[in-house]
Structures are given as structure tokens and as C-alpha cells.
Amino acid sequence: MNAAQLAFFRARLEQMEKEILSNADETTEHLRETVIVPDPADRATIEEEHALELRTRDRERKLLKKVQQVLARIDSGEYGYCEETGEPIGLPRLIARPTATLSLEAQQRRELRQKMFGG
């Protein structure tokens, strides 16, 4: 992978990181807003919205960790290579999923093993 491609992926990953952190700040502010609603149905709706927002942020927290790990792989020169086989990960796969650490073939094998053996 050449320097321009690495710079492209670094910028994309840094933008993802910034967006995730911004969303987390918005969630914190949103959850701090305490609205007292006397109607139990309205209160349940608000609580369900908060629970959904927290689940979304939890997924984003996991993605943030992965983004930071991938940025470290760029720094170490390991980005773009499959963790299992050492083969290059195709650019189309990295464009679709910049946090990919496995080649398409290795990912398919892993998913097939999980399907067959449940783990």
C-alpha cells in the first residue's frame, strides 16, 4: 500500500474516531437532561429511547477501540495485511470496512467455522 492510500485510510479512521467521540458527548448531555413526565407510558418511552441510545453507544465504544487499534496498525506498518495469513487485504474491502483486519477469504473461513462449530 502506498503512502497516499495510507494517508487516505488514516484520515478516514480519524474522522470515524472524531464522530464516535462527538456522539458520545451528545449522549452524555442528552442523558443528563432529566425530564419529569407524569404519564407512565411517556416515561417508559423515554426510558426505552435512553436504553436504545446506550446500546448504540456501547457498539460505538467497541468500534472506537477497534479504530484506535487500526490506527496503531497503520503506525506500525501492519495495516492492510491479514492478521491470519499475512496476505494483503484488498482495497475494496478496506474501503468498505476500514477496520478490517482479515482478508475476505480469512473472514469467510472464520465465519464458516463459527457457523459449523458455534465458536
C-alpha positions as a Markdown table, in Angstrom:
| # | Residue | x | y | z |
|---|---|---|---|---|
| 1 | Met | 0.0 | 0.0 | 0.0 |
| 2 | Asn | 1.4 | 3.4 | -0.9 |
| 3 | Ala | 1.7 | 6.5 | 1.2 |
| 4 | Ala | -1.3 | 8.2 | -0.4 |
| 5 | Gln | -3.5 | 5.2 | 0.3 |
| 6 | Leu | -2.3 | 5.0 | 3.9 |
| 7 | Ala | -3.0 | 8.7 | 4.4 |
| 8 | Phe | -6.5 | 8.3 | 2.9 |
| 9 | Phe | -7.3 | 5.5 | 5.4 |
| 10 | Arg | -5.7 | 7.3 | 8.3 |
| 11 | Ala | -7.9 | 10.4 | 7.6 |
| 12 | Arg | -11.0 | 8.2 | 7.2 |
| 13 | Leu | -10.3 | 6.4 | 10.5 |
| 14 | Glu | -9.5 | 9.6 | 12.4 |
| 15 | Gln | -12.8 | 11.1 | 11.1 |
| 16 | Met | -14.6 | 8.0 | 12.4 |
| 17 | Glu | -12.9 | 8.4 | 15.7 |
| 18 | Lys | -13.9 | 12.0 | 15.9 |
| 19 | Glu | -17.6 | 11.3 | 15.1 |
| 20 | Ile | -17.8 | 8.5 | 17.6 |
| 21 | Leu | -16.4 | 10.7 | 20.4 |
| 22 | Ser | -18.8 | 13.5 | 19.4 |
| 23 | Asn | -21.7 | 11.1 | 19.5 |
| 24 | Ala | -20.6 | 10.0 | 23.0 |
| 25 | Asp | -20.6 | 13.6 | 24.2 |
| 26 | Glu | -24.0 | 14.2 | 22.8 |
| 27 | Thr | -25.4 | 11.1 | 24.5 |
| 28 | Thr | -23.9 | 12.2 | 27.8 |
| 29 | Glu | -25.6 | 15.6 | 27.6 |
| 30 | His | -28.8 | 14.1 | 26.4 |
| 31 | Leu | -28.9 | 11.6 | 29.3 |
| 32 | Arg | -28.2 | 14.4 | 31.8 |
| 33 | Glu | -31.4 | 16.2 | 30.8 |
| 34 | Thr | -33.9 | 15.0 | 33.3 |
| 35 | Val | -37.4 | 15.3 | 32.2 |
| 36 | Ile | -40.1 | 14.6 | 34.7 |
| 37 | Val | -43.1 | 13.1 | 32.9 |
| 38 | Pro | -46.1 | 12.1 | 35.0 |
| 39 | Asp | -47.5 | 9.8 | 32.4 |
| 40 | Pro | -46.1 | 6.2 | 32.8 |
| 41 | Ala | -46.4 | 5.5 | 29.1 |
| 42 | Asp | -44.4 | 8.6 | 28.2 |
| 43 | Arg | -41.8 | 7.8 | 30.9 |
| 44 | Ala | -41.5 | 4.2 | 29.5 |
| 45 | Thr | -41.0 | 5.6 | 26.0 |
| 46 | Ile | -38.2 | 7.9 | 27.2 |
| 47 | Glu | -36.6 | 5.1 | 29.2 |
| 48 | Glu | -36.7 | 2.9 | 26.1 |
| 49 | Glu | -35.1 | 5.6 | 24.0 |
| 50 | His | -32.4 | 6.0 | 26.5 |
| 51 | Ala | -31.7 | 2.3 | 26.6 |
| 52 | Leu | -31.5 | 2.2 | 22.8 |
| 53 | Glu | -29.2 | 5.1 | 22.8 |
| 54 | Leu | -26.9 | 3.4 | 25.4 |
| 55 | Arg | -26.8 | 0.2 | 23.3 |
| 56 | Thr | -25.8 | 2.2 | 20.3 |
| 57 | Arg | -23.1 | 4.0 | 22.2 |
| 58 | Asp | -21.8 | 0.7 | 23.5 |
| 59 | Arg | -21.5 | -0.6 | 19.9 |
| 60 | Glu | -19.7 | 2.7 | 19.0 |
| 61 | Arg | -17.4 | 2.3 | 22.1 |
| 62 | Lys | -16.3 | -1.1 | 20.7 |
| 63 | Leu | -15.9 | 0.4 | 17.2 |
| 64 | Leu | -13.8 | 3.2 | 18.7 |
| 65 | Lys | -11.5 | 0.7 | 20.3 |
| 66 | Lys | -11.1 | -1.1 | 17.0 |
| 67 | Val | -10.5 | 2.2 | 15.2 |
| 68 | Gln | -7.7 | 3.1 | 17.6 |
| 69 | Gln | -6.2 | -0.4 | 17.2 |
| 70 | Val | -6.2 | 0.0 | 13.4 |
| 71 | Leu | -4.6 | 3.5 | 13.7 |
| 72 | Ala | -1.9 | 1.8 | 15.7 |
| 73 | Arg | -1.5 | -0.8 | 12.9 |
| 74 | Ile | -1.0 | 2.0 | 10.4 |
| 75 | Asp | 1.7 | 3.4 | 12.6 |
| 76 | Ser | 3.4 | 0.0 | 12.9 |
| 77 | Gly | 3.2 | -0.7 | 9.2 |
| 78 | Glu | 0.9 | -3.7 | 9.6 |
| 79 | Tyr | -2.3 | -2.0 | 8.2 |
| 80 | Gly | -3.7 | -3.6 | 5.1 |
| 81 | Tyr | -2.4 | -7.1 | 5.9 |
| 82 | Cys | -4.4 | -10.0 | 7.1 |
| 83 | Glu | -3.7 | -11.0 | 10.7 |
| 84 | Glu | -4.2 | -14.7 | 9.9 |
| 85 | Thr | -2.4 | -15.1 | 6.6 |
| 86 | Gly | -0.2 | -12.1 | 6.3 |
| 87 | Glu | -1.6 | -11.6 | 2.8 |
| 88 | Pro | -2.7 | -8.1 | 1.7 |
| 89 | Ile | -6.3 | -7.2 | 2.3 |
| 90 | Gly | -8.0 | -6.0 | -0.9 |
| 91 | Leu | -8.5 | -2.2 | -1.2 |
| 92 | Pro | -12.2 | -2.7 | -2.0 |
| 93 | Arg | -12.6 | -4.5 | 1.4 |
| 94 | Leu | -10.7 | -1.8 | 3.2 |
| 95 | Ile | -12.8 | 0.9 | 1.6 |
| 96 | Ala | -16.0 | -0.8 | 2.6 |
| 97 | Arg | -14.7 | -1.6 | 6.1 |
| 98 | Pro | -11.5 | 0.4 | 7.0 |
| 99 | Thr | -11.3 | -1.5 | 10.3 |
| 100 | Ala | -10.9 | -4.9 | 8.6 |
| 101 | Thr | -8.0 | -7.0 | 10.0 |
| 102 | Leu | -8.7 | -10.1 | 8.0 |
| 103 | Ser | -8.8 | -10.7 | 4.2 |
| 104 | Leu | -12.1 | -11.6 | 2.7 |
| 105 | Glu | -11.1 | -15.2 | 2.4 |
| 106 | Ala | -9.9 | -15.5 | 6.0 |
| 107 | Gln | -13.1 | -13.8 | 7.3 |
| 108 | Gln | -15.2 | -16.2 | 5.3 |
| 109 | Arg | -13.3 | -19.1 | 6.8 |
| 110 | Arg | -13.7 | -17.7 | 10.3 |
| 111 | Glu | -17.5 | -17.2 | 9.8 |
| 112 | Leu | -17.9 | -20.7 | 8.4 |
| 113 | Arg | -16.0 | -22.2 | 11.4 |
| 114 | Gln | -18.3 | -20.2 | 13.8 |
| 115 | Lys | -21.3 | -21.4 | 12.0 |
| 116 | Met | -20.2 | -25.0 | 12.0 |
| 117 | Phe | -18.8 | -25.2 | 15.5 |
| 118 | Gly | -20.6 | -22.4 | 17.2 |
| 119 | Gly | -17.4 | -20.6 | 18.3 |
